[in-house]
Every structure is written in structure tokens, then in C-alpha cells.
Amino acid sequence: TYLPKSSVRAFSPNSIGTYDGIYCYGKRIRIPDYSSGHILERDSTFYICYDGLAIYKPNDSIQLFKRDLTGEAKFDEDPVGFARDIFKLNDGRFILATTKGLYILNSTFTSAEKILEEASKNGAEIIHVDQQSETLVVTFSVENSLYEYSLLDGELLRLVRFEKSIEDGFKTGDTNLKKYILLTDSELFAVTDNSKERIASNEFSDAYSLITYDKDKVLITTMDGAIALDLSRKKATRIFNGIEFNKRALFLLRTYPVATKPCHRNQ
């Protein structure tokens, strides 16, 4: 799909979300008419974060969960903030990140159970979900804190706190080792249970998204370009300059990342 006039906000394998339309399988859907967060695609169903939450099944139906007064996501009668990210668990439930915190949604979207309620401008960030047979843990951030929550016993732990807000991150290394790569607007950290190491600083500023695309390699997007960073060598290479990227306009296709710059109407 060629969208030269659109500000791209999100990708999934078969969808593109922009600020003036959402396209699934190359066709624009009628509603919602914009995207502001992640699009999750599972079994030909699209879960679209557009401040509210939309569930779209091509040639079938669309459900909207939105509070008309404010535009935020709402389940039953409970508004939970503007939806920014969503993850589907193996048991059919969902984890929803919003500007008010992190929530568990049941499989029918009739209830929202809070994990942590804490207002933030950009919303909570889902960093990793561990669904091993003996554990069911979600790692997430809100503002400058990284948390771990057990969906089995309800225990919530703060793992680490930074001076700046955590913009993005992912889990790396052995499945038995808790090691995270975490991004602030100007620094990159490696975090374990008992250490916090700064592995990049001064190479970028105004960053808000990253993706790992090869062993020990990440792509960071910012308000002013994109940087490829080799973690093992701690070497940064600027690959785009002077281009503003949107936060979630970054998607891993096979072994290569796909990133787009926003093309605004006033350009």
C-alpha cells in the first residue's frame, strides 16, 4: 500500500495504521479512521489501539470499545485511559497498556482488571511477556520505572528506576536470565536483577523506539533520524538524518526491520 500523504503510526504483517486511515489487507476500513497506537494481528483479527480499542475481523464485524465523552478505551462502564499497546495471552486474555496504566482484559472484553494504575503521558510500555509453563509474568514500564507482575499470584515488583522515562525495551539473553535492553530519550541500558549498565549515550537524542533485528544489533528511531547500534562493539551508525519517525512505525519483517518516516499533510 502506497501512502505518500499519510503519517504512519503502526504496522502489523497485513495492516498499516496512519493518522488519517487504517488499511487491512490493502483496503481502508471505515472505522476507526485513524490509529494512535499498536495494531496486534492474530488469526486474521486486528486489535487496533486508536485511543479506544477496535477489534476488526475482515468480512465479518468490528467492535469499538471507546468512551464517547473522552475518546479513551472503556470496558463495561470502566474507562481505562487511551489505549497504546495490546498483547494476547495464550489463555485468551489480553494485556492492555494505556495512559492510565496496565490492565488485564478478559477474552470477551467485558471487564478490565488493573495491574497498575499510574497516569503517564505516553502510556505504559509492555516490555516482555513470559508464558513458560511454570511462570506467567509481564514486564512493563511506566514513566521511569520497570516493573514485573506475576499473573499467577498477583505479585508486583519494581525492578529498577531511572532518572528519565523508559521509552522502549526488550528482553534479551538466555530464557533463564532476566536481562533487558532499555531505552530512554538519550541513553541505552542493559539491566539485570543486580546491575544497570549504560551501554550507549550521546549518540542520539529524543529517541522513543527500538527494535532488535540481529544478534546484538538494534535499530533506534528518534525525532531526528535512526541509528543502528552494535551492542557487542558499542558502535553506533546513523542511517537516517533529519527525519522524524513516529514511535510505533517500526516493524520486524523476517530478519529485517521496516521503518517509515511520517509524511505530514503540510509537507
Disulfide bonds with the S-S distance in Angstrom:
none
